Amino acid sequence: MDLGIAGRVALVSGADSGMGKATARQLLEAGARVALTDVPDGTLDDARAELATFGEVVAVTGDVRKADDVRRIWETVRGELGDPDIYVNAAGVTGATGDFLDVDDHGWLDTLDINLMGAVRMCREAIPAMRSRGWGRIVLFASEDAVQPYTDELPYCASKAGILSLAKGLSKAYGSDNVLVNTVSPAFIATPMTDAMMEKRAKERGTSVDEAIRSFLDEERPGMVLKRRGRADEVAAAVAFLCSEKASFINGAGLRVDSGSVFTIAG
């Protein structure tokens, strides 16, 4: 399917692995020119080298918690590719976990700073040029946790609920300029983050990783009726669609990619 974005410039944060990298690949395959950004931990260049076979791609390191880094990321991308028409916010962390009473202010603030304020800072840079050209697509990664919170990861849940509200507000503020803002909400996708979660669970329970995954699905995610972790490319396909001309009448929406994990029909 032709997504109608050949030649468009896209910036993807959190792009060194997992769903961010898979999204970058699908945008490249659709003909977009793509900039990747992530923290400078040494893996972003590997992602760029891997994705370079699919199209024009550049990589810029930076930390979305730092306003100076955010400005530098956008200035660099503008200099190398031009103003992005598409921004995908996949940067995020699980953050502070545990009993609510045991999570201190630092744990809350750091989680919110990366997951919510990082998106705020990046969108602040993205929107002006999109408005001036009369075309833009922004997709923010939320989560099933935004509407179905889990008691041992409340900072993450709150940050993702904030993402839903942010996206809805931006969609109302800038939709009339043809800057369309939507969210995707994955659940238990096979990524380095959930790999680490399942390895920790397996070690704690003295089981294999496969058994840890099976027990997690049965005990913690009973709504996921497909009984498996999702694939990064399955999420990326939803994101790429929302970035496309095919989604030209979708604004302020949330698309769940969660195997049915969320029980409610609302939210």
N, C-alpha and C positions, 0 to 999 in steps of 0.2 A: 504494500500500500504506500503510495506517495504521500508523505506527510506535508509536503508543500513548504519545507524549511531549508531547501538546498541554498547554500550561500549565506544563510543566517549565522550570526555569531552567538554562541552560547557560552556561559560561564557556569561551571558546576563546582560547588564547594563540597568538601568531604569526599573528594574524588580519587583518593589514592587506593581505595579498595571497596569491596562490597557493592552496595546499591549505587553509590555515587559513581564509581568507575563503570559499572554496567550501564548506567544511564548515559554517561559520556560516550560509551561505545555505540549505543543505539542512535544517539544524536549524530555522531559521525557517520554512521551507516546511512542515515537519512540525508546526508549531504551538508550538514552544518559544520562550521568551523568552530572548534571547541577549545576553551581554556579550562584547565584544571587548577584547583587550588586546594591546599590542605596544609596542616602544620609541618614545619621543617624537621621531620623525623627520619628522612632518608629514603622514604618509599615513593614519593611523588614522581621522581625521575623514572623509576621503574614502571610506574603506571603510564607515564607519557610514552616511554619507549614501546611498551606493549600496544598502546592504542594508536601509535603513529602509522601503523600499517592500514588503518581504516580511514585516514583522512588527515586534514591539517589540525594539529593539536599543539598547544603550548602549555607550559606548567609554571605556576607562580606560587611559591610558598608564602604562608602568612597565617596569622592567628586571629580568628574572628572576634576574640575578646579585646583586641587592641585596635583602637580607632585609627592609629597611624598605619598599622598593617593593612587594614581594610582599604584605606585610601590608596595605599601603594599598590595593592592587588589590582584595583580597578584602573588606576593610571597605567599600570604595565600592560594590562589586557587591551585597553584602548589604544596604546601605542603600537602593539603588535598585531591586533586583529581588527580594531575598531570598537565602537560602543556595542556591548552585547544587546541583542534583541531578546535573548532568553536568559533567565537566571533560575538555576535549580539549587535550592538550599538543602543539601544533604549532610552538612556538617552537624555533628552532634555526639553526645556521650551519654552513657547510662547515668553517670554521675553518682552522687551519694546515695547509698542504699542502707537498709536496715530499719529497725523499729523507729517510728516517728520521733519518739522521745530521745533517741540516741543520736539523731542527726543534728549537728550544730549549724549555726548561721553560715559558716564558711562552706559547708557541704551544699546547703541550699543555694547560696549566692553564686557559687562557681557553676553549678548545674544550670541555673537560670541564665547566667552570663553567656555561656556557650550556646545553649539550645535555643533560647528565646532572644536575648539581646544580640547574639551573633546574627540572627536572621534580621533583626531590626536594622542593624548597622549596614548589612549588605544590601537590603532592599532600599535603604536611603540613598545608596549610590546608584542602584539599578534604575530607579523609576524616572528621574528627570529626562534622560535621553530617550527612553521608551515613549514618554509622553510627547516629547517634541516631534518624534517621527510618526506618532499615531499607530504604533504597533509594538506590543510587548507581551511576553509570556513569563510569568513567575510561578514556580511550583515549589512549595515548602513541604518538607517532610514532617508530618505529624506522626501519629502512632495510634494503635488501638487503645493504648494506655490513656490517651487524652479523654476518652469517653467511658472507659472501663478501667478505672484506676486500681492498682495493686498496692497493698498496704506496705510492702517492703521497698517500694521505689517511688515514694510520693513526690520528691523533687522532680524526677523525670516526668511523672504524670502531669504535674502542674505546668511544667515547661511546655509540654506538648499540647495541653489544653490552651495555653497562651498562644501557641502557633495557630490553632484553629481560629481563635478570635482575631489575631493579627491578620490572617489571610482574608477573613470575611470583611474586616474593616477596610483593608487595602482595596479589595475588589469593589467595594462601594465608592471609595474615594476616587479611584482611577479607571474604573471600567469604562466611563464615558470617553476616555482617551484611547480606548482599545488596548489598554494594559490589563490583561486578564490574569487574575491571581487565584490559584486553586491549591489544594493540598492532596497528598496521598498519605494513607495511613497503613503501613505494613504491620504484620504480626509474625514474629518468630521466623525470620528469614535466615537462611544459611549464610552467615557473614563471619568475619573474624571475631566480632563482638559476641555473637551467640556461640561460636566455637568455644571461646574462653569460658562462657557461662556453663556450657555443657561439660567441658573438661573439669571444671571446678565441682560441678554436681556429681560427676562420675567418681572423682577422687573422694568426696565426702561420703558417698554411699558405697564405695568399694565395688563399683560396677563398671561395665564398658560404657563408652560414650554413646553407642547406639541405644543401650538400655536406658541411659540417662535421658536421652531424647524421648524415648517411648514413655517413660514415667512422667516426664515433664508435660507432655501432651495430654496424658490421661488425667494427671492430678491438677495441673495449673492452667491448661488451655483446652478444656473439654469442648468448647465451641468450634475448634478447628477440625471440622469433620473430615477433611482429607487426610488427617493423621500423618502429616509430614511437615518438615520445615519448608517454607517457600524458597524459591530461587531468586537470586538478585535480578536475573534477567526478566522474571515475571513482574517484578515491581518496576523495573526500568521501562518495560513496554507501556505501562500505564502512564508513567511520567512523560515519555516521549509523545504519547498521544495528546496529553494535555498541553504540551509545548507546540503542537502542530496547528496547521490551518484547519484540520478536521475538527478541532475543538473550539471553533470560532464563536460558539454561542454558549460556552461553558465558563462561568465566572462565579467565584465565591463558593465553589463546590468542594466537597471532600470525597475522595475516592478510596474506598477500603480495599486493600489487597491482603486479605487476612484469613482466607479459608473459612470464613464464617465465625471467627473468634468472638466478635462483638455480638452480644445477644439482643440488644435493643434494636428497634427499627428507627429510632430517632438519633440525631446527633452525628 
